[in-house]
Amino acid sequence: MARPIKETPVLTGKDARRFAEEMEKPKRYSQEEKERMQKARAVFQRNGIFL
């Protein structure tokens, strides 16, 4: 039987500010990095592993 999912704690103070700042500036990936990730995703899909 599955265990119940616990509540996610609320971020406060410095953690909340840092999280909000990080969400405002998304990470940029180079074209080479994007291609590498696409190739890895294709391998996972071929093998039936979905992320």
Secondary structure, DSSP 8 states (H G I E B T S, - for coil): ------------HHHHHHHHHHHHS-----HHHHHHHHHHHHHHHHTT---
